[in-house]
Amino acid sequence: MWSLVRCPRRAVVVHRAATSLGNEPTTRERSRPHSKPLPTSTRRACKVRPVTSTETELRRASNRNMFLRGLRGTAMRVLDWGERRVFPEAALASEHWLRVTMDRAVDEYLSGLGTEQLAGAEISGNAHAKRLWSSFQSLDYPDFDLCAPLTAGGRFDVVICEQVLEHVVDPYAAVANLRGLVRPGGHVIVTTPFLVRVHELAEYGLCDYWRFTPRGLRVLLERAGLEVIDVGSWGNRVCVQANLSRWSAYRAWQPLRNEPDVPLQVWAIARRPPEGIASDVRDRSILP
């Protein structure tokens, strides 16, 4: 005789005769559901298809690629964390590692001029306003466009154009205006980056157009009618790497050695020829 016993999940059939004969059902028999055997067609459909060697290799390759991608991402995060400790980001332009040697050269030249008796101007900046001048003016874009025709020229003894030339649409017009802004015998100081990443500020209309080697900057100034007094450059491979993803601040452990073939910064000091002194640098061909 059969009896139906209810379990927490589903009905289970237990043979009472087995209990009366003293054969206690096993735990496996108690939990075995009473169901009809599956049809042959269903059993065939449920058969597990063997995995081929090609599929196994593809799965292994996919797992390996996922592991490598995760490992690469972890390595990049660790590397970025290390770079931020060794090459911390600068909060101010005056802290930039790539500007240290250039700023020293410009400051040394201006100190030698004796700016206390000179009228100075800076294009799109005021980093030199703290120096003693007889007068100082900051010519900021868009109120002043370095590429537009000048309305009044010959007003200043010194014009400083730092990190601007790479952002102007027409560098030839810009340099010609630098010459026009200074009085005869006046000085023009130009600095510009070379081996740095593209840097733009779209919200201010600031685009990045140009890079100039030391030779190229000299040619540009001379063809505008300026006498180039000195051209300098500075850079090294460590600093190039440090500035790929951020503007690295200078710290005492960072090298200031110069590698001329990898300049990060290029600068030039020039002078407008005094009146009455013929200068043909604007018309002659400048050869390398």
C-alpha positions in Angstrom: 0.0 0.0 0.0 1.2 3.5 -0.8 0.9 6.6 1.3 1.5 10.2 0.4 3.8 12.2 2.7 4.1 16.0 2.4 7.6 17.5 2.4 8.4 21.2 2.8 9.0 21.5 -1.0 7.1 18.7 -2.8 5.2 15.5 -2.4 7.3 12.4 -1.8 6.0 8.8 -2.1 7.2 6.3 0.6 6.6 2.6 0.5 4.8 1.5 3.7 5.5 -2.1 3.2 9.2 -1.4 3.4 8.6 0.2 6.8 6.5 -2.8 8.1 9.2 -5.3 7.2 11.7 -3.3 9.1 13.5 -1.9 6.1 13.7 1.8 6.9 13.9 4.0 3.8 17.2 5.7 3.3 17.5 9.5 3.3 18.1 9.4 -0.4 14.8 7.4 -0.9 12.8 9.8 1.2 13.9 12.7 -0.8 13.6 11.1 -4.2 10.5 12.5 -6.0 8.0 10.2 -7.6 7.9 11.0 -11.2 7.4 9.3 -14.5 10.5 8.5 -16.5 11.3 11.1 -19.2 10.3 10.1 -22.8 13.2 8.9 -25.0 12.9 12.1 -27.2 13.3 14.3 -24.2 16.3 12.4 -22.9 18.0 12.8 -26.3 17.3 16.5 -26.3 18.9 16.9 -22.8 22.1 15.2 -23.7 25.1 17.6 -23.1 27.0 18.3 -26.3 30.7 17.7 -25.8 32.9 20.9 -25.9 35.4 20.8 -28.8 39.0 21.7 -28.4 38.6 24.9 -30.5 35.9 26.2 -28.1 38.1 25.4 -25.1 41.0 27.3 -26.6 38.7 30.3 -27.4 37.4 30.3 -23.8 40.9 30.2 -22.4 42.0 33.0 -24.7 39.0 35.1 -23.7 39.7 34.5 -20.0 43.3 35.3 -20.5 42.5 38.6 -22.3 40.1 39.6 -19.6 42.8 38.9 -17.0 45.4 40.9 -19.0 43.0 43.9 -19.4 42.4 43.9 -15.7 46.1 43.6 -14.9 46.9 46.4 -17.4 44.2 48.7 -15.8 45.6 48.0 -12.3 49.2 48.7 -13.5 48.1 52.0 -15.1 46.4 53.1 -11.9 49.5 52.2 -9.9 51.7 54.0 -12.3 49.5 57.1 -12.3 49.5 57.0 -8.5 53.4 56.8 -8.5 53.7 59.6 -11.0 51.6 61.9 -9.0 53.9 61.4 -6.0 57.1 61.8 -8.0 55.8 64.5 -10.3 53.1 66.4 -8.4 50.9 68.8 -10.4 51.6 72.5 -10.3 49.0 74.8 -8.9 50.5 78.0 -10.4 52.4 78.7 -13.7 55.4 79.9 -11.7 55.7 76.4 -10.2 56.0 74.6 -13.5 59.2 72.5 -13.8 59.5 73.2 -17.5 59.6 77.0 -16.8 62.4 77.1 -14.2 65.4 77.7 -16.4 63.5 79.9 -18.9 62.1 82.1 -16.1 65.6 82.5 -14.6 67.0 83.6 -18.0 64.2 86.1 -18.6 64.5 87.5 -15.1 68.2 87.9 -15.4 67.9 89.8 -18.6 65.2 92.1 -17.3 67.3 92.8 -14.2 70.2 93.8 -16.3 68.1 96.3 -18.3 67.1 98.3 -15.2 63.3 98.3 -15.7 62.8 101.1 -13.1 63.1 103.7 -15.9 61.3 101.7 -18.6 57.7 101.3 -19.8 56.7 97.7 -20.0 53.9 95.7 -21.4 52.9 92.0 -21.2 50.7 90.2 -23.8 47.9 88.3 -22.1 49.4 88.1 -18.7 50.7 90.0 -15.7 53.5 87.8 -14.3 56.0 90.6 -14.5 53.8 93.4 -13.1 55.4 93.0 -9.7 58.7 94.1 -11.1 59.6 97.8 -10.7 58.6 99.7 -13.9 58.1 103.4 -14.7 54.8 102.1 -16.1 53.3 98.7 -16.9 50.3 97.6 -18.9 48.8 94.2 -19.5 47.4 93.8 -23.0 44.8 91.0 -22.7 42.7 89.2 -25.3 40.1 89.9 -26.6 40.4 93.6 -25.8 43.8 93.4 -27.4 44.2 91.1 -30.4 47.9 90.6 -31.2 47.1 89.7 -34.8 44.9 92.7 -35.5 46.3 96.0 -37.0 47.8 98.3 -34.3 45.9 101.5 -33.6 48.9 103.0 -31.8 52.5 101.7 -31.8 55.9 102.6 -30.3 54.6 103.0 -26.8 56.8 100.7 -24.8 60.4 100.1 -24.0 59.9 96.4 -23.3 57.2 94.0 -24.6 57.0 90.5 -23.1 55.1 87.8 -24.9 55.2 84.6 -22.9 53.4 81.4 -23.9 51.2 83.2 -26.4 52.7 82.7 -29.8 51.5 79.1 -30.1 47.9 80.2 -29.6 47.7 82.9 -32.3 46.3 82.2 -35.8 48.9 84.3 -37.6 52.3 84.2 -35.9 53.8 86.5 -38.6 51.3 89.2 -38.0 51.7 88.7 -34.3 55.5 89.2 -34.3 55.2 92.2 -36.6 52.9 93.8 -34.0 55.4 93.0 -31.3 57.9 95.0 -33.2 55.4 97.8 -33.7 54.6 98.0 -30.0 58.1 98.9 -28.9 60.0 102.1 -29.5 63.1 102.1 -31.7 65.8 100.5 -29.6 63.1 98.7 -27.5 63.2 95.1 -26.4 61.0 92.1 -27.3 61.0 88.9 -25.2 59.2 85.9 -26.6 58.8 82.5 -24.9 56.9 79.5 -26.4 56.7 75.8 -25.6 57.9 73.0 -28.0 57.7 69.4 -26.7 54.5 69.7 -24.7 51.1 68.3 -25.3 48.4 70.2 -27.1 46.7 72.5 -24.6 43.5 74.5 -25.4 40.8 76.3 -23.4 37.8 76.2 -25.7 35.6 78.3 -23.3 38.1 81.2 -23.8 38.6 80.6 -27.5 42.2 79.6 -26.8 43.4 77.1 -29.5 46.8 75.6 -30.0 48.3 76.1 -33.5 52.1 76.2 -33.6 55.4 74.9 -32.3 58.8 76.7 -33.0 62.3 75.3 -32.7 65.0 77.7 -31.6 66.1 78.1 -35.2 62.5 78.7 -36.3 61.8 81.3 -33.6 65.0 83.2 -34.7 63.9 83.2 -38.3 60.4 84.4 -37.4 61.7 87.4 -35.4 64.3 88.4 -37.9 61.9 88.4 -40.8 59.8 90.8 -38.8 62.6 93.3 -38.7 63.9 92.5 -35.2 67.6 92.0 -34.2 67.8 88.8 -32.2 70.1 89.1 -29.3 69.8 85.6 -27.9 67.9 82.4 -28.4 67.7 79.8 -25.7 66.0 76.5 -25.0 65.7 74.0 -22.2 64.4 70.4 -21.8 65.2 66.8 -20.9 63.5 63.5 -21.4 62.4 63.1 -17.8 60.6 66.4 -17.8 58.9 65.5 -21.2 57.6 62.3 -19.6 56.5 64.1 -16.5 54.4 66.7 -18.4 52.5 64.3 -20.7 49.4 64.1 -18.5 49.8 67.1 -16.1 51.8 70.3 -15.6 54.4 69.0 -13.3 55.6 71.2 -10.4 59.3 71.6 -9.8 60.8 69.7 -6.8 64.4 69.6 -5.6 64.9 66.0 -6.7 64.0 66.8 -10.3 66.9 67.3 -12.8 67.5 70.7 -14.4 70.1 69.4 -16.9 69.5 70.5 -20.4 69.3 68.1 -23.4 69.3 70.4 -26.5 67.6 67.8 -28.7 64.5 67.6 -26.6 63.5 71.3 -25.8 60.3 71.8 -23.8 60.7 75.6 -23.8 62.2 78.0 -26.4 62.7 81.7 -25.9 64.3 84.6 -27.7 65.4 88.1 -26.7 65.3 90.7 -29.6 65.5 94.4 -30.1 63.9 96.8 -32.6 66.8 98.6 -34.4 67.1 102.3 -33.5 65.9 104.9 -36.0 68.5 105.8 -38.7 70.2 102.4 -38.5 69.5 100.4 -41.6 68.4 96.8 -41.0 67.8 94.4 -43.9 66.9 91.3 -41.8 63.3 91.6 -42.8 64.1 91.3 -46.5 67.0 88.9 -46.7 66.6 85.1 -46.9 67.5 83.4 -43.7 69.2 80.1 -44.3 69.6 77.4 -41.6 
